[in-house]
Amino acid sequence: MNTTTTLFPQVIGQYPAKRKFDFYIKAFEKTGIVPNIMLTAPKGAGKTMLAKAFARNLIMPQTMEPKKFHEINCATIKNLRQFVEMIMIPCMQNEDATFLFDECHMLPKDVTMALLTITNPNKHNFNTFSYEGSDIDIDFKKLTFLFATTEPQEVFHALIDRMERIDLDDYSYDELGQILLLNTDRIKFSGDIVSKHIAPRLRGNGRAAQKMATNIKAYVYQNDTKTFKLSDWNELCRILDILPHGLNKIELRYLTTLHREGTVRLYNLAAKLQMTRSAIQSDAETYLQKLNFIDVSTHGRALSNDAKLMFEKHPELLEKRKSS
């Protein structure tokens, strides 16, 4: 019997999402129909990978092959005419196919309105979309629609209402370690280096684990070694300037500014960092809030106790800023 392990052998963690997908795969095997699905998660959490793995399991009984898969970058869709002429007419008529609309919050308004008709669930599992005098049939027994976004709050609420929403979980350190090991071939790691030292610097991000695996392989091959030790990790951090908790330079500048100035109002912080207030809120603060490194109040922004403890543990971060 198929399980989530056999259906998604390369997908680490995300057990609730995999259970839901397993349920819909089994339903598809009996009915030939999959509901419209909306995947939401931060960048690097594995939305596209999981959607592709799901699509590979939608096996058509007449061919014993999966439906044809179309991945659509929604940022490239400019208007409804382009959508109809380049996607609907050539790919949705007389074809068994799965469509993934990636970063669907970037869809133009007229395309979003069209998708309200296209994806509208009903007991007939069939819709008709009319455009410039022509009718395009939407048969849910042939067509499957998946959507993915990092910004669900930006997606038109009526479109989300037509979806079965699946929110991906944050990765644990153990799961990030598994992703890393899955992508590092046969490299051996000494002790608890993966879980204790490497995983905490991957920002909870599966894609970051994959990229780190590539860096580790490059280091190992350059140094002609078979085992990756703590000394190797420290040297790689020095070479690539990998900071504690995976902080980037903008986030470190933010924290060191608060360390130096104390409580700072947002407009003053924007001037000191030479960033717009919206950029600070959408970029610099997001991960820091996740780490509980900043306290936000009516008086401004200030370091949290967790951030102060980090600087006590890594005083070199302050020295680095002084010398830079």
C-alpha positions in Angstrom: 0.0 0.0 0.0 1.2 3.5 -0.8 2.1 5.7 2.2 3.2 9.3 2.4 6.8 8.0 2.5 6.5 6.1 -0.8 4.4 8.8 -2.5 6.8 11.6 -1.4 10.2 10.0 -0.9 12.2 13.2 -1.4 10.0 15.5 0.7 11.3 15.8 4.3 8.8 16.7 7.0 5.5 18.5 6.1 3.5 15.5 7.4 0.1 17.3 7.7 0.4 18.5 4.1 1.5 15.1 2.8 -1.4 13.4 4.6 -3.8 15.8 2.9 -2.2 15.2 -0.5 -2.3 11.5 0.1 -6.0 11.8 0.8 -6.6 13.7 -2.5 -4.5 11.2 -4.5 -6.6 8.3 -3.2 -9.8 10.3 -4.0 -8.4 11.0 -7.5 -7.9 7.2 -8.1 -11.6 6.6 -7.4 -13.2 9.8 -8.9 -10.7 11.2 -11.3 -11.1 14.6 -9.6 -8.9 16.8 -7.4 -10.2 19.9 -5.7 -8.5 23.2 -6.4 -5.6 23.5 -3.9 -3.8 26.6 -2.5 -0.4 26.0 -1.0 0.9 28.8 1.3 4.3 29.1 2.9 7.4 31.4 3.0 9.9 31.2 0.2 12.1 28.1 0.4 9.6 26.0 2.3 9.1 23.5 -0.6 5.7 24.6 -2.1 6.8 24.0 -5.7 8.6 20.7 -4.9 5.6 19.4 -3.0 3.2 20.4 -5.8 5.3 18.7 -8.4 5.5 15.5 -6.2 1.7 15.6 -5.8 1.2 16.0 -9.6 3.5 13.0 -10.3 1.0 10.9 -8.4 -2.0 11.8 -10.4 -1.8 8.7 -12.6 -4.3 8.4 -15.4 -5.6 4.8 -15.6 -5.8 4.7 -19.4 -2.1 5.4 -19.8 -0.6 4.7 -16.3 1.2 8.0 -16.7 0.7 11.2 -14.7 -1.1 14.1 -16.3 1.0 16.6 -18.2 2.3 19.3 -15.8 2.4 23.0 -16.5 4.2 25.3 -14.1 3.2 28.9 -14.6 5.1 31.9 -13.1 2.3 34.3 -12.4 4.6 37.3 -12.6 4.9 36.6 -16.4 1.2 36.9 -17.0 0.4 40.4 -18.0 -3.3 40.3 -18.9 -6.3 38.1 -19.7 -5.7 38.0 -23.5 -2.2 36.6 -22.9 -3.6 34.1 -20.4 -6.3 32.9 -22.8 -4.1 32.7 -25.9 -0.9 31.3 -24.4 -2.3 29.0 -21.6 -6.1 28.3 -21.9 -6.4 27.7 -25.6 -3.3 25.6 -26.2 -3.1 23.8 -22.8 -6.6 23.4 -21.4 -8.6 22.1 -24.4 -8.8 18.4 -25.0 -5.9 17.7 -22.7 -5.4 16.0 -19.3 -3.2 18.4 -17.4 -2.2 19.7 -14.0 -1.5 23.5 -13.6 0.6 25.1 -10.9 0.1 28.8 -10.7 3.2 29.8 -8.7 3.2 33.1 -6.7 -0.5 33.5 -7.6 -0.8 36.7 -5.6 1.0 38.4 -8.6 -1.9 37.5 -11.0 -3.4 40.5 -12.8 -6.9 41.4 -11.7 -8.6 40.4 -14.9 -7.0 37.0 -14.8 -8.0 36.5 -11.2 -11.6 37.4 -12.1 -11.4 34.8 -15.0 -10.1 32.2 -12.6 -13.2 32.7 -10.4 -15.2 31.3 -13.2 -12.7 28.6 -14.2 -12.2 27.2 -10.8 -15.7 27.6 -9.4 -16.5 24.2 -7.7 -19.9 22.6 -8.5 -21.6 19.2 -8.5 -21.1 18.8 -12.3 -17.3 19.3 -12.0 -17.5 21.3 -15.2 -17.4 25.0 -16.1 -17.5 27.0 -19.3 -15.4 30.1 -19.7 -16.5 32.5 -22.5 -14.0 34.9 -24.1 -14.7 37.1 -27.1 -17.5 34.9 -28.4 -15.7 31.6 -27.9 -16.4 29.0 -25.1 -13.6 27.1 -23.4 -14.7 24.0 -21.5 -13.2 23.4 -18.1 -13.6 19.7 -17.2 -12.3 18.9 -13.7 -11.9 15.3 -14.7 -9.2 16.4 -17.1 -7.8 19.5 -15.5 -6.3 20.0 -12.0 -5.5 23.4 -10.6 -2.9 24.0 -7.9 -1.9 27.5 -6.6 1.0 28.5 -4.5 1.9 31.8 -2.8 4.2 33.4 -0.2 1.6 36.2 0.3 -1.8 34.7 0.9 -3.1 38.0 2.2 -2.6 39.5 -1.2 -4.7 36.9 -3.0 -8.3 37.9 -3.8 -10.4 36.4 -1.0 -13.0 35.0 -3.4 -10.3 33.0 -5.2 -9.0 31.5 -1.9 -12.6 30.6 -1.1 -12.6 28.2 -4.1 -9.5 26.4 -2.8 -8.6 23.7 -0.3 -5.9 25.6 1.5 -2.7 23.7 2.7 -0.3 25.7 4.8 3.2 24.3 5.1 4.9 24.0 8.5 8.3 25.5 9.5 11.1 22.9 9.4 12.6 21.7 12.6 16.4 21.6 13.0 16.2 17.8 12.6 14.2 18.1 9.3 16.6 20.7 8.0 19.5 18.3 8.8 17.7 15.6 6.9 17.4 17.9 3.9 21.0 18.7 4.1 22.1 15.1 4.4 19.8 14.2 1.5 21.8 16.6 -0.7 25.4 15.9 0.4 26.0 12.6 -1.3 28.2 10.4 1.0 29.9 13.0 3.0 30.3 12.1 6.7 29.6 14.6 9.4 31.3 14.4 12.8 29.3 14.3 16.0 26.2 16.5 16.3 27.5 19.2 13.9 24.5 19.1 11.6 21.8 19.5 14.2 23.7 21.7 16.7 25.8 24.0 14.4 24.6 23.9 10.8 20.8 23.6 11.0 20.4 26.7 13.3 21.9 28.8 10.6 19.5 27.8 7.9 16.7 30.2 8.8 14.2 27.3 9.0 14.4 27.2 5.2 14.6 24.0 3.1 16.0 25.8 0.1 18.8 27.2 2.3 19.6 23.6 3.4 20.0 22.6 -0.2 22.2 25.6 -1.0 24.3 24.9 2.1 24.7 21.3 1.0 26.2 22.6 -2.3 28.7 24.8 -0.4 29.7 21.9 1.9 30.3 19.6 -1.1 32.4 22.3 -2.7 34.5 22.7 0.5 35.0 19.0 0.9 36.0 18.4 -2.7 38.4 21.3 -2.6 40.1 20.1 0.5 40.0 16.4 -0.5 38.5 15.2 2.8 35.8 12.6 3.5 34.6 13.9 6.9 33.2 17.3 7.6 34.2 18.4 11.1 33.4 21.3 13.4 36.7 23.0 12.4 35.6 22.7 8.8 32.3 24.3 9.5 33.9 27.2 11.3 36.3 27.7 8.4 33.4 27.6 5.9 31.5 30.2 8.0 34.6 32.4 7.9 35.0 32.0 4.2 31.4 32.6 3.3 30.6 35.0 6.1 27.8 32.8 7.5 26.5 34.6 10.6 24.8 33.1 13.7 21.1 32.2 13.1 21.8 32.7 9.4 21.4 36.4 9.8 22.1 38.5 6.7 24.1 41.8 6.7 21.0 44.0 6.7 19.5 42.2 9.7 22.9 42.4 11.5 23.1 46.2 10.8 19.6 46.5 12.1 20.4 44.7 15.4 23.7 46.5 15.9 22.0 49.8 15.4 19.5 49.0 18.1 22.4 47.7 20.3 24.2 51.0 19.9 21.2 53.4 20.0 18.7 51.7 22.3 15.0 52.2 21.4 14.7 53.8 18.0 11.6 54.9 16.2 11.0 53.5 12.7 11.5 56.7 10.8 14.9 57.2 12.6 15.8 53.6 12.0 15.0 54.1 8.3 17.4 57.1 8.1 20.2 55.3 9.9 19.9 52.2 7.8 19.2 54.2 4.6 16.2 52.1 3.8 12.5 52.9 3.4 10.2 52.1 6.3 8.3 49.6 4.2 11.5 47.8 3.2 12.5 47.6 6.9 9.1 46.1 7.8 8.8 43.7 4.9 12.5 42.7 4.7 14.7 43.4 7.6 12.2 42.8 10.4 10.4 39.6 9.2 13.0 37.1 10.2 14.1 39.1 13.3 10.5 38.9 14.6 10.4 35.2 13.9 13.6 34.9 16.1 12.0 37.1 18.8 15.0 39.4 18.5 13.2 42.7 18.5 10.5 44.3 20.7 8.1 46.7 18.9 6.2 49.2 20.9 4.7 52.7 20.5 8.1 54.0 21.6 9.9 52.3 18.7 12.1 49.3 18.2 14.4 47.8 20.8 16.5 44.6 21.2 14.8 41.8 22.9 16.5 39.8 25.7 17.1 37.0 23.2 19.0 39.3 20.9 21.1 40.6 23.8 21.9 37.1 24.8 23.0 36.4 21.2 25.4 39.4 21.3 26.8 38.2 24.6 27.4 34.8 23.0 28.8 36.3 19.8 30.6 39.5 20.8 32.6 39.3 17.5 29.5 40.5 15.7 29.8 43.8 17.4 33.6 44.0 16.7 32.9 43.1 13.1 30.6 46.1 12.7 33.1 48.4 14.4 35.9 47.4 12.0 33.7 47.4 8.9 
